[in-house]
Amino acid sequence: MERLLVEATAKTPLIYMNAEKGLIEIKGRSTPEDIDKVYLPVLSWIDAYLNDPRPLTTVNFHFEYFNSSTTKALMRLINKLLVLHKSGNTSLEINWLYFDEDLLEYGEDFEELTGLSFNFIESDYSNIDFNIKNY
């Protein structure tokens, strides 16, 4: 299975998905004009990953900001993670990194809505590595 790597822009997050490592990372700002263009490849990747997940799947969310369209896309993505978790084929670790109370509350809402367990990690947003050459 191919990895998915999408470079961050002023309106879209860096997206890194690596099946060999069982790693999913989405970080940055998410206010895209066309939400499907950004998140449909992510959802398709997860659908394929469901067929052969690693024993441990780690998901790191680290947003500076996201809009309401992204909230809906994230809910779809997290629901797919719920399917993955319920399959029993992998342990799921979801890390929600945040730098302010608003972002913490969004993560808590996602956790409550899905029943999945999130690790909430206060983190300085300025230390995010957006250099795709490091992936």
C-alpha positions in Angstrom: 0.0 0.0 0.0 1.3 3.4 -1.0 1.9 6.1 1.5 0.1 9.4 1.2 2.0 12.6 1.5 0.4 16.0 0.9 2.3 19.2 1.4 0.7 21.9 3.6 -0.4 25.2 2.0 -1.8 28.3 3.6 -5.3 26.7 3.6 -4.6 23.0 3.8 -2.8 20.8 6.3 0.2 18.5 5.8 -1.1 15.0 5.5 1.1 12.0 6.0 -0.2 8.4 6.0 2.2 5.5 6.1 0.7 2.0 6.1 4.0 0.3 6.9 4.4 2.4 10.0 0.7 2.4 10.9 0.9 6.2 11.1 -1.5 8.9 10.2 -0.7 12.6 10.7 -2.7 15.6 9.8 -1.3 18.9 10.9 -1.6 22.6 10.1 -4.4 24.8 9.0 -7.5 23.4 7.3 -9.7 25.9 5.5 -9.8 24.5 2.0 -12.1 25.8 -0.7 -12.9 22.2 -1.8 -13.0 20.0 1.3 -13.5 16.8 -0.8 -10.3 17.5 -2.8 -8.3 17.4 0.4 -10.1 14.7 2.5 -11.5 12.2 0.0 -7.9 10.8 -0.7 -7.5 10.5 3.1 -10.8 8.6 3.5 -9.9 6.4 0.5 -6.5 5.6 2.0 -8.1 4.6 5.3 -10.6 2.4 3.5 -7.7 0.5 1.9 -5.8 0.4 5.2 -8.8 -1.2 6.9 -8.0 -4.3 4.8 -4.5 -4.8 6.2 -3.8 -2.6 9.3 -0.7 -2.8 11.4 -0.9 -4.1 15.0 -0.7 -0.5 16.2 -2.2 2.4 14.4 -1.1 5.8 15.6 -3.0 9.0 14.6 -1.7 12.4 15.3 -3.9 15.5 14.8 -2.1 18.8 15.3 -4.2 21.7 14.0 -3.6 25.4 14.1 -7.1 26.1 13.0 -9.9 24.3 11.0 -13.2 25.5 9.7 -16.7 23.9 9.9 -16.3 21.9 6.7 -13.1 20.4 8.1 -15.0 19.5 11.2 -17.4 17.4 9.1 -14.5 15.8 7.2 -12.7 15.0 10.5 -15.8 13.4 11.9 -16.0 11.1 8.8 -12.4 10.3 9.2 -12.7 9.6 12.9 -15.7 7.4 12.3 -13.6 5.3 9.9 -11.0 5.0 12.7 -13.9 3.8 14.9 -14.6 1.0 12.4 -10.9 0.2 12.5 -10.9 0.1 16.3 -14.0 -2.1 16.4 -12.5 -4.6 13.9 -10.1 -5.7 16.7 -7.3 -6.0 14.1 -5.3 -3.1 15.6 -4.7 -1.1 18.7 -5.5 2.5 18.0 -3.7 5.5 19.6 -5.1 8.9 18.8 -3.1 11.9 19.8 -4.8 15.3 19.8 -2.2 18.0 20.1 -3.5 21.4 20.9 -2.2 24.8 21.9 -5.3 26.5 23.0 -8.6 25.7 24.8 -10.7 25.9 21.7 -8.7 23.2 19.9 -8.8 21.1 23.1 -12.6 21.3 23.2 -12.9 20.2 19.6 -10.8 17.1 20.4 -12.9 16.4 23.5 -16.1 16.7 21.4 -14.7 14.2 18.8 -13.8 11.8 21.7 -17.2 12.1 23.2 -19.1 11.7 20.0 -17.2 8.5 19.0 -16.4 6.9 22.3 -12.8 6.5 21.2 -10.1 7.4 23.7 -7.9 10.3 22.8 -4.6 11.4 24.3 -4.7 15.2 24.7 -1.2 16.7 24.5 -0.6 20.4 25.0 1.9 21.4 22.4 3.5 24.6 21.1 2.2 24.9 17.5 5.4 26.7 16.4 7.5 23.4 16.6 5.6 21.6 13.8 7.8 20.3 11.0 6.2 21.0 7.7 9.1 20.1 5.6 7.9 17.2 3.4 11.5 16.1 2.8 11.5 14.8 6.4 8.8 12.3 5.6 
